[in-house]
Amino acid sequence: MSTTQPASRNRSDNSPDLEREELDVVFQQLQTSPQGLTSTEAASRLAQYGRNELEDHQLSDLQKFLRYFWGPIPWMIEAAALLSALIGHWPDFGIIMGLLIYNAGSGFWQERKASNALAALKAGMAPRARVLRNGQFASIDAAEVVPGDIIRIKLGEVLAADVRFIAGDYISIDQAALTGESLPVSKKVGDSGYSGSIARKGEMTAVVIGTGNKTFFGRTASLVAAAGTEASHSQKAVGQIGDFLIFLSMSLAFVLMGVEFYRQVVLRDDWHLEELVNILRMVLVLLIASIPVAMPTVITVTNALGALALSRKKAIVSRLEAIEELAGVDILCSDKTGTLTKNQLSLGEPILFATTDPQEVIRGGALASKRDDDDPIDLAVIAGLQQPDILDQYQLQKFVPFDPVSKRTEATLTDSQGTSWKFTKGAPQVIIELCHLDPDTQHRGEQSVLDLASRGMRALGVAQSSDDGKSWTFLGILSLLDPPRDDSQETIRRAQEHGLGVKMITGDDVAIGSEICRQLGMGTHLQPASDLFTKEMDMSHLPESITACVERADGFGRVFPEHKYGIVKALQDRGHVVAMTGDGVNDAPALKQADCGVAVSGATDAARAAADLILTEPGLSTIVDAIDEARKIFERIINYVLFRVTMTLDIMFVVVLSTIIFGFSPLTPVMIVFLALLDDVPIMTIAYDNTLLPPKPVRWNMRRLLLISSFMGLLSIVQTFGLLLIGEEWITNPDWMARISLNHDQLQTIIFLQLVAGGHLLLFVMRSRGAFFMPPWPALPLFSAIVGTQILAVLMCGFGWFVTPIHWKLIGLVWLYMLAWMVLLDLVKQVIYRKISNHENGRPPWYKRFLHSRSAGRK
């Protein structure tokens, strides 16, 4: 049992501690009474203390919107816009700023929609409280409870605030989610109770002493929420890509400026300021061409649409970057109860002793239960009766509930003949000792309990007495099991096929967990968590022997909340990307530490605040579905990044090489702007694209990504520059090709068409790991957007809209040239992937873990 105690309430030295002071002092300090508050007083206190909910320190809408204008890539766009303004090219300035604002607006809108989905979920989970207002109890939104309110708590209800109990006979509350105590705690008048605890038995009235962030619940959650977190892997990766492209573009810009300054100024005696302005314009063209304008927006939109898709699968993403983390998860640490199992105890076949009728044992256990109680054990026993109405033949005289000391319940009843009976059920060893069995029968009973435990079943002893408890008859042993969910075995199998290791986490004994694992087809090597982790151990610096044991184990039994953090940290130290499920306040550190924390259905607000993924339905299948969906989303992002880096390299080098070698820019500023529009705006539909489900976890591997995109970029440069060389030769010898004349302005249009059309053909190549014509084929939104873009580009070039017109035959020849290169690029791409795959598969596991830990980092 955990000995965790609540932190001291925030107060000045002279103010009383409302958790420990006499009730009279509490009433005086809160200026209230057992008669409660009036509506007017409550409204005044609500304005003073605020709503009874955790403060969510989110950025304002304006701050969220302005974030899209901050960072390496937005800075480059803003610099290009500023340069346009300085040299007086206001149309370019307007279009560039329009693109920047469009990107920010699109990303902000999609992120806002995902945030609204989460807000709607929280609103649907709002609890209620019964409060004494104006002399009458009424049910109100728990967020409107204020200090000084008198509330009534009964069986099954959640405490809406920190309280002191002031009236009532008895209440037993489960506060394991807050303090780690494994058993419900009995409370009496004068005792305190914490927000988020659940009433398991009894009913009492209490005065509210703390609400919102001033509760023990709220203070714990605030500490976790305030903990600093590093940038996500996705943010780091995008930053690295941006840094790479910025460094490259700036280097090429300096080369270009140096060459042109030498040509236009140093070698000429009659240079004018106009030459310097033209150099700045050329640099502007290069900067605009080299900036992946839509990259942040495409990633945000793809993640946001993915988050909405996950919400339809009953998984709410609390932060968009969590999708990337989820895609890389290779180990899932899952709760047993309610996630792998139904959280519904069912009755097995009774073991008979002093009777030959199994129903007699069940009847004895049912009579020792309370029918109007919500206790899961009592409900399971009563549900096992073939004739439940047999209980109506008995009149209850007295009922003694279960408590941790006696470890049994006892009921005194009178049957229809007026005979008095006592029935008891509880821990088998207690019932056996109560019945004073002979050695052989006692040995058989103890062995039966051990056999049930080895099969993962709980045992309850049942006895009856007809002489007011002077002697007891041992009727038998009831077996109870929380059976696996109907979909758990199939879900585990599917998870394993997808390269996901599932480790069971349970507070039950190892034997019970092992039996459930066996039934689900999981490994049965479970470790008692208390044997691995000691109180003196520093969870942040675990010895290698412990981390190795954690990695080898198939699961963990006798787990307390504080052990979960150690399990996560140990697995991360071994190079794994870990998802951890949890539902309580004490689970929050583990959820925060995990690469992807998952708050299961029914989790506390504190757990949901610390988690990256919030489930609205029980079961493991929801998590596995979410991981599958996240992998598809991640693949779409990788496909876009590969395409964008490749295209950026192509545009940058072609512009610089053409300017240096031939003395003219292959693209005008207007063409650059339309290239950005025609390339980037339709490409946002990649968020809807079809993709294969990766069979294994996927993670950012910058070395691999830059290697592939650089190699494909080199070939794309050869493709575009080759067309440029053909055009130059055509201009020099106009009669050698179909007697169609060509000038430099028309050559610029040809290069523009090649970059627009060839870029999207390159996307068809890069979005697939196999041949581009094999499934999965492009989704209709992506395909339609690209076809529409190509039609517009062809019409622009044929009719001369914003560009110099070229002959329709030239347009056809350019398309034939690009289609031939598309086939060549696809073949080269397949060879690259095959070589990389063979190289990585030949490495030992420890080296792969080393690479993963370096490329992924830790949260």
N, C-alpha and C positions, 0 to 999 in steps of 0.2 A: 504494500500500500504506500502510495506517495505521501510524503509529509509536506508537500507544497502548501504554503500559507499565503493568503492574500497580501498583496503589498499594502503598506499603510496608506490610508486615505490622505489625499493632498489637503493639508490644513495648516493653519498657523499654530504656533506652539500653545497659544492660549485657548484655542477652540477645542471643544470636547470631541472625543472619538466616538462617533455615533454607533460604531459596531460594538463598543464595550460599555458605554455609560448606562446607568439605570434608565428604564423606560420613561420615567417622569422627566428626566433631563432631556431625553430625545424629543419628547412631545414639546417641551419648553423651547428647545433650540430650533425646532422646525415650525414652531408656532401653529401647532395643529392639535387634534384631540381624537379619541376613538370614534367620534361622530363624523370625521372626515372633513372635506373642504366643500365650499360652495363652488358653483360653476364660475363665478366672478373671481374668486381667489385662485382657482386653478388656471384660469386664463392669464391672470397676472403673473403667476409663477412660471407658466409656459414661456411667456415673453422674457422673464428674468433668467431662467435656467436653460432655455432652449428645449428642443424636442428630444425625447428619450430615444435617441438613436446614435450610432457611431458617426462622428464627424468625418465626412469624406473630403479630404483636402485635395480636390481635383482642380486642375487649371480651368480658368474661365474660357468661354468660347473664343473670346478675342485672343487670349494667350495661345490656345491650341491652334488658331488660324495663323498667328504670327510665327509659330514654330516652323511652318513650311517655307519661311523666308530666311531661315537661319541654317547654316551648314555649308560645307565646301561647294556642293553643286549649286545651291541657290546663290551663293556668293559669286560664282563664275557667271551665272546668268545676269545677275545685277550689275556686275562689272561690264559685261557686254552692252547692257542697256545704257549705262553711264557713258561708255565710250561713244555710243551712237548719238547720245545727246550732246556730248562735247564737240563732235564734228558736224553737228547739225543735221543728221539723218533722222528726222523725226518719224517718218513712216516706219523705219526699222525699229526705232525706240518703242513706238506704240505696239508693234506686233510682238516684240520680245517681251515687253511688260505684260501684254495680253496673255502670252503663253505662260509666264510665271504665275500670274494671278489665276489662270485656268487650272494649272497644276495644283496650286494651293487650295483653291476652292473645291476641286474634285476630291482631293485627299481628305480635306476637312469634312466634307459632306458624308463620305463613306465611313469615316471613323465615327462621326456623330451618330450615324444610323446604328452602328454596332454598339455604341455606348447606350443609346436609347433602348436597345433590346435588353441589355443587362439591367437598366433601370426598371424596365417593365417587369422583368423577372423578380427583382427585389420587392417591387410594389405588390406583386401577387403573393409574396411570402410573408407579408406584414402580419404579425401576431396580434392577438386581442388580449385585453385585461379587464377583469371585473372590479370596478372602482366605486367606492362609496362617495357619491356626489349629491349634495342637497338632501342628505338623509336617506338616499336610496341607492342600492347597488345597480350599476348599469355596465354593459359591455362597451368598451371604447377601444380605439386604436391604441396599441401599447406605446406608440410614439408620443401620445399625448399625456402619459402618466408624468406626474411632477412630484418632487420631494414634498412630503407631508400628506400625500394621498394615502387612504386606507384601502387596501386591496384584499380580495379573498382568493386564495389558491386552493384548488382541490386536485384530486387524482388526475394525472395525465397532463396537467397544465404546466406551461413554462413560466418561471418567474420573470416578470417584465422588468424588474429593477432590483437593486440591492435593497433588502428589507430587514426589519426586526419584527419577529413574530410577537403579537400582542394578545391573541385569544385563540382558543381551540384546544382540543385534547392532544392531538398527535398528528404529525406529518413526517413522512420520510422522503427526502429529496435526493436525487441523483445529481451530484455535481462533479462527476468524473471528468466531464469535458473541460472543467475549469481547474480543478485541483489535482486530478489524477487519481483520486480515491476510487478504488475499484468497486466498493459497495455503497448502496444508498445510506445516507446519514440521517438518523432520527433527530428531529428538532422539537423543542418545547418553547413555551412562552419565554421571551427574553433572548432567545438565540437569534443569530443572523442568518440570512440566506442570500445567495448571489444571483444576479441576473444571468439568465441562460440555464439555470438548474431546472430539473424536471421533477415534478411531484409524482412519486411512485405510489404512495399510500397516504391516506388520511386527508384532512382538510383543516386549514387554519387561516386566520386573518392576520394581516401584517401592515406595518406602516413603512412607507417608502423613505429611505434615507439617502439614496443616490441614484441618479439617472444618467443615461448617455455615456459620455466619456469619463464621467466621475465614478462609474461603477468599477468593480474589480474586473469584470468582463471587458469593459471599455478601455481601462488602463492597459490591460494585457494586449488587447488588439492594437491599441495605439502604438505601443512599443514596437510591435512587429511591423506595423504599417510604416513607421518612421525609419525603420532600418534601411540603410543605404543599399542600393543594388547597382551593380555594374551595368553597362550597356549590354543589350542582348547580342547574341551571336550575329543576328541579321543586321543590327545597327553597325556593329563592328565591321562586318563584311562590306556593307554598302560604303562605309567610310573608307575602307581600304581600297575599294574599287575607285571611289571618287578621288582619293589621293593619287592613285596610280595614273588615272587619266589626266588629272590636273598637272602633275609633274611632267607627264609626257607632252601635253599640249603647251605648257609654258616653255619647255625646252625647245620644241619645234617653233614656237612663236619667236623666241630669241634668235634662233637660226634664221628664220625668215626675215626678221627685222634687220639682222646684221647684213644679210645678203642684199636686201633691197636698199638699205641705207648706203651700202658701198656702191651699188649700181647707180642709184638716183642722185646721191649727194656727193660722194667722194670722187667718183669718176667724171662728174660733170661740173663745169664752172658756172653754168647758168641755172643752177637749181633754184626752185622757188618753194615757198612754204606749202604749196599745193602738193608737192612730192611727198612731204612728210605726212600730210593728211591722208594721201593715198596709201602710204605704208600703214598708217593706223587703221584704215579701212580694211586692208588685207589681213591685218592681225585680228580685227574684229570678225571677219569672215571665218578665220581659223578657229577663234574661240567659240563662236556660235556653233560651228560644225563639230567641235570636239566635246561639247557639253552634252551629256545624256540627260536632256531636259526632263524627260518624263520618267526617269528611273525611280525617284522617290515616290511619285504618284502611282506608277504601275505597281510597285511593291505594296504600297498602302492599300490601293484599291483591290488588288488580288487577295491580300490578307483580310480586308474587310468583307469582301464577298464570301471568302472562305469561312469567316466567323459567322456570317448569316446562315451559310449552309450547315455549319456545325450546330447552330441553334435549332435548326429543324431536326437534328439528330439528338436533341435534348442535352446539348453540351454548350454552355455559354462561355465564351472567351472573355476574360476580364481585361486582357491587354493583347493587342494584335500581334506583338512580337512572340507571344507564347506559341503561336502556330508553328513557327520555325523550330522552337525548342521541342515541341511535341513530335515533330517529324523525325527528330534525331533520337528519340527515346529508344533504348534497347533493353531496358529492364523496368518493369512495372511492379512496384510493391503495392499489393492490393489487400485491403481489409477483407476479412473472411465474412463476418456477420453483415448481412444485408447487401453485400457486393457479390460474393461468390455463393452465399447461401441465401435462403428466403427470409431469414430473421423471423421464422415462424416455427416454434418448437412443435414437433409431432411425436406422438406416442408410439413406441415400439411394442413388441410382444412382452408382456409381463413375465417375470420369473416367479413361479409359485412356491410357497412354503406351507402355510397352515391352511391352504385351500386348494381345491382342484379347479376352481372356476376363475379364469382370467378377469372376468367382469367384476368379480367380488373385490379383487385387488384395486381395480380402477375405481370402483364405487367407493372404497375406503379412502383412496386418495382424493376423490372428488368431494367427499363429505368433509375432508380436512382442508378444503379450499373455500374461498369466498367467491360466490357466483357473481356478485356485482363489482368485483375487483377487476382491475385491468392487468393483473400480473400474468405474464406470458406462460409461466409454468402452470398456474392454476387453470388458465384457459385451455392449455393443451391437455391436461388431465381430464377436465370436464368434457372436452370434445371427444375423448376416447370412449365415452359411455354409449352403448347401443340404445339404451332407454334413458335419456336424460331426465324424464319426468319422475324417475324413481327417487330423485332427491327431494321431491315435494312431500314424500312420506315422512320426512324428518323435519323437526322444528329446531332451529338453531337457538341455543341458550347462551353460549359464550364462544367467542373466537379469539384465540391468541395468535397474532400474526408472526411471521418468520422474523427472527432477528439474528444478528451475527453471533450472538452468544449461545443461545439454545440450538440454533441451526435446524429448527423444525417449526411447523405450524401445529396447532391443536384446536379441535372443535369439540364442544360439548353439545349433544343433540338429544332430542327425545323422539322416539319413533311413534307410529300410529297406535301402538299398544300402551304407550306411556312409559316405556322402558328407556332409561337413560344410557347413553353411549358416549364414549370418547374415541375420536379418530385422530391420528397424527401422521404426518408425512414430513420427510426431511432428509438430511444427510444419512446415508445408509449406516455408517458406523455408529451414529448417534442412536438411530432406531434399533439397531441390533443390540447395542448395550442396554437400551431401555427395556428390551424384552427378556434379557437374561437367558439367552439361548444356550443349549448344550454345546460342548466343544465342536462336535461334528457339524451341527447345523450352523454354528457361527462361522466355521471355516468355509462351508459351502457358500454362505452369504458373502463373505469377504472375497472369495475367489470369483463369485459372480460379478461383483463390482469391478474387480480388476479386468475381467474378460470384457465387460461393457466398455471400460475406459480404453482398452486396446483397440476396440472397434470404433472409437470416437464418439461414444454415447455417454450422456450424463445418467446418473442413477439416483433414484429416490426410494427410500424405504417407506413402507406403509404398515401401520399397526393399528389395532383396535383394542378397546378395553370396555368391559361391561360392569366393572366394579369401582367406578370413579377413579381409574388410573392406578389402582393398587397393583394390578398385574396387567401385562400387555401381551397380545397375541400378534406374532409377526406374520402378516398376511403375504408379503412378497416384496418384490423390487420392480419398480416401474423404470423403463428405459426411455430416455428422451433424446431426440436428435434434431438439430436444425439442419434440414436437408438442403443439398445444393439446389440452386436455381435451375429451372428446366433448361436454360440456355447456356449455363456455365461451361459444361464440358465441351460443347461445340465452339464456344468463344475461346476457350483455352487452346483448343486445337488450331483454330484460325490464327490466334496470336503467335503460336509457336511456328506456324508455317510462314509467318511474316517476319521472322527473325526477332521476335519479342519474347524475352524471358519474363515469366511471371513468378514472383515470390510472394507467398502468403504471409500476411501479418495478422496475428490474432492474439488477443489477450487470454484465450483459452489455453488449456494444457496442450503440450506437444502431441499427446496421443490423439486428442480430438482433431487437431489440425492435420495430422498425418493421415487420418482416416478420410477426411474430406479431400485431401490432396490425392489420395489413392483413387477415390471415386471419380475425380475429375481428370485423371490421367496426368497429374503433375508429379514431380519428384517428391518423395516422402522423407527426405533428409531435412527435418526441421530442427532448428537450434533454439534452446531456451534463451531468450534475449538477456535475462538476468544473469546467465552464466557467462555471457560475452562481455557485457558492459557493467562496470562497477561505478560506484558513486565518486570514487577518487579519479576516474579516468577522464582525461581531457578529450572531449569528443571532436575537437577541431584538429587534434594531432594524435590520431590513433596509430598504435603500433602495427607493423606490417602483418604480424601473425593474426591480429584481429580482423583486419581488412580482408585477408585471404580466407578466413573462416566465413565471413559474411558473404563473400563472393561465391564460395562453394555451396553454401546452404541453399536449399530449395524454399525455405521459408523460416518463420520465426514464431515461436509460441511464448506465452507468458510475457507479452509485450506491453509495457507501459508507454504512455505518450512520449516520455523523455527518451526512450530507446529509439524512437523513429528517426530522430535527428542523427543519431550515431549510425544507424543503418544506411541512411542516405549518404552521409559523409564518407563512410567506408567504401561504398560502391563507387562514388565519384573519385576517390583516391585511386581506385583500380582502373580508371579510365572509362567508366560507363556514364551514359546519359540517363538520368533516373527520373521516373515519374512516381510520385508518392500520393496515396489517397489518405484522406483524413476528414474528421468532422468536428473536432473539439478545439477549444481555445489552446489547449496544450499541444495540439498537433500543429499549430501555426508555425513554430520555428522550423519543423521538418518540411512543411509545405513551402515555406519561404526558401529554404536551402535547396530543395529539389529543383532540378532543371525545369520540371513542370509539376507544380503542385495541383492536385485534383481534390476539390471539395465535393464530397459525395452528396447524394440526395439527403436533405434534412440536416445539413451541416450548420453549425453556428455562424453568425455574422462574422466573427473573428476569423474562423477558418476560411470563409469565402473571401474575406478581405486579403488574406495572405496567399490565396490560391490563384493559379493562372487559368484554371479550367473549373467551371462550376457545373455539376451534373444536376439535372432536374428529375431524373428517374433513376431508380436503383439498378444495380447490375453492372457487371464488367463489360458487357457487350457495348455499352455506350462509349466507354473509354477506348476500346479497340476500334470502333467505328470512327471515333474522333481522330485517332492516330492515323488510320488509313486515309481519312480525308485530309489531314494535315500533310501527309506525304505527297499527295497529289498537288496540293497548293504549293508546297515547296518546289516540286518539279516544275510547275509553271513559272515560278520566280527564277529558278536556275535557267530555264530555257530562254527567258527574256534577257537575263544578264549576259548569257553567252552571246546571244544575238546582238545586244546593244554594244558590248565591248568590241566585238568583231567589226561591226559597222563603224564605230567611232574611229578605230584604228584605220580602217579603209579611207574614210573621209579625210582624216587629218593628214595622212601621208600623201594622199593623192594631191591635195591642195598645195602642200609644201613642195613636193617634188615637181609638180607642174610649174609652179611659180619660179622655182630655182632653175629648172632645166629649160623650160620653154618661154619663161618670162611673162606668163599670163595666168590668171586664176581661172581654173576650170568651172567655177561656180560664181555667179553674181550674188550680192547680198539678198536680193529678192528670192533667188533660187534656194539659198540656204534656209530662209525662213519657211518657204513652202516645203522644203525637204523635211524640216522639223515637223511641220504640220502633217504632211502626208505619211511620214514614217511613224511618228510617236502617238498621234491622236488615235488612229485606228488600232495601234498595237495594244492599247489598253484593254481591248476585248480579249487579250490572252488570258485575262482573269476567268473567262468562261470556257477556256479551251479544254478539250478532252486530253487525258493523259493516262498512261498505264500506271497501275499501282506498283511502286517500287517494292520488290520482295524483301528488302532489308531497310533498316533505318538509314535516313539520308541526312547529311550534315554539310555545312560549308567546308569546302576544301579549296582554299584560295590558290594553292599551288597548282592543283589540277584544273581549276576553272581558268586561271590566267594562261596556263599552258595550252589548253584547247583553243580558247578564244584568240590567243596570239597567233597560233599556227593557222587557224582558219582566217584570221585577219590578214596574215601575210598573203595567203592565196587570194583573198578578196582584193588586196592591193594590186596583185599581179593581174587579176581580172580587169579591174577598172583602168589601171595604167596601161594595160595592153590595148584596151579600146581607145585610150587617149593616143597612144603611139600610132594605131591604125588611122585615127582621125588626122593626126599631123601629117602622116604620109599621104593621105587622101588630099589634104589641102595643098601639099607640095606638088603632087602629081594628080591633078583633077580628072584625067582621062582614064585612069587605070581601074576605076570601079563604076561600072554601069552608067558612065557619062552623067552622073549626078554631081553637081557642083556643091562644094562645102566650104564654109568659112569658119573663123574662130567663134563667132557668136553662135552659129549652129552647132559647132562642136560642144560648146557649153551646154546647149539643150540636150545633146546626146548623152553627155556625162550625167546631167540631171536625171534623165529618164532611166539611165542604167542604175544609178544609185537608189532611186525610188523603187523601181520594179525589182532590181536585183536584190535590194535589201529585204523585201518581203519574200522573195523566193528563198533567200538565205534563211529566213525565219522558218519556212517549211522544212528546211534541212536541219536546222539546229533544234527544233522542237521534238525530234525523234532520235532515239539511240540506234535504231535500225535504219532500214531504207525509208526514205521520205514518203513513198507511196503505200507503205504498209500501215495497218491500224495501229493505234487509234488515229483516225483522220481528224483534221481540224474541225472544231465546233462551228456550227452555222454562224454565230455572231462574228467570230474571228474571220472565217472564210468570206463572209459577205462584206465585212469592212475592208478586207484586202482587195477583193474584186472591185469594190466601188472606188477604192483609192487608185487602182491601176487604170480603170476606165477614165477617171478624172485626169491622171497624169498623161495618158495617151492623147486625150482631147486637148489638154494644155499645149502639148508639143506639136500636135497636128494643126491646130488653129491659131497658135501663137498667143495664148492667154498668158500674159506676164513674162513670157519667154519668146525668144526668136523661133518662129515656126520652122519645122523641118519636113522633108518629103515623107509621105506615108510609107514608101518603100524602105526608107531609112529606119523608121519605127519598127517595121517588120524584121529587118536585119538585126537590129539591136536585140529584139526579143529572141530571135534564134540564137544569137551569141550568148545571151543570158541563160537560156534553157540548157545549152550544151555545158556551160560552166556549172549549172545547178547539179547536173548528173555527176560531173567530176568532183565537185565539192562534197557531195553525198558519199561517194566512194571513199574519198580521203577521210572523211569524218568517221566512217565505220572502221577503217583501219586504225585510226587514232584510238578510238574507244576500245577496240580489241587489244591493242598493245598495252594500254593503261590497265585494263582489267587483268590481263595475264601477268603484268608486272606486280600489281597489288596483291593478287591471289598467291603469288609465290613468296610473299613475306611472312615471317612468323607472327603469331598472334600478339606477342609482346610488343613487336614493332608497330603493328597496326594500332594497338592501344596508345602507344606513344604518339603516333601521328594524330590520332583522334583527339587526344588530350591537348595537343599543341594547337590543332586547328579549331577545336571547339571552345577551349577555355572552360572556365566555371562561372556559374552565375553568382 
